[in-house]
Each structure stands twice: as structure tokens, then as C-alpha cells.
Amino acid sequence: MNMHLGHFARLGMPQLFEEHSLTKWYRKDIHFAIERYVKKYFHPDMVRVSKEEAYPG
């Protein structure tokens, strides 16, 4: 299991996401969707989304 998702599972995050109908946001590749969304409103040179920065090893 991905370390990040495993850590959040132990904290009960999957249940919180489910309770609030946000399960589609509980994905380890969500940073790609966020990057696409933000680039709709900001110049691509202004956007920097990195899985490594969001989920440091």
C-alpha cells in the first residue's frame, strides 16, 4: 500500500472522505487533477504541482 494512503487510512481519513461524499478526491494521483484545474486559471509557468513535495518520502 502507498505509504501516504496507508498513513491516512490509520487516521480514519477514508471514512471522513466517504462521510462527506469526497471519495473521488482520495487518490494518490490527485495532484494531476489539481494541476489541470489550476492551470485553467493561472499561466502554466505559475503552477508547480509535485507529488514529491506533497508526499515527501
N, C-alpha and C positions, 0 to 999 in steps of 0.2 A: 504494500500500500504506500502511496505517496506520503512522505513524512509530514508534509503540510496538512493534508487531508486527515491523516491519522491523528495528528495533534488536535485538530479542531473537532474530530469525532469524539475524542476523550473529553472535550469540554462541553459536549452536548450541542454543538453547532448545527449538525444536520437536523435535529428536531426544531431548533429555532427557525431555520430557513423554511422548513416544512410548515410550521405553525403560521408563518407569515406569507405563505404562497410564493416563496422565493427560491424554490429548489433549482430552477433553471440557472441561478447565479452560483450555485455550489458546484463549481467545476474547476479543475486545476488549469484549464486553458482559458479561463475567463478574461485574462489580460488581453487576448487577441480581440475579443468583442469590445472591450473597453477602448482599446486603441482605435478601432474602426469608428466607434461612436464619437470619440473626442475629435478625431480628425475631420469630422463633418463641420465642426465649429471653429477649429484652430488650424493654422497653417501646419502642415506636416513637420516642418523644421522646429516647431514649438512643442511637439509631442514626443515624449520619450516614455515608453512603457516597456518594462523589463521584468520578466519572471524572476530573474536572479535578484533584482533589487526588491521585488515584492516578497519573495520567498527565499531569503538567504539560507544557504546550506548549513 
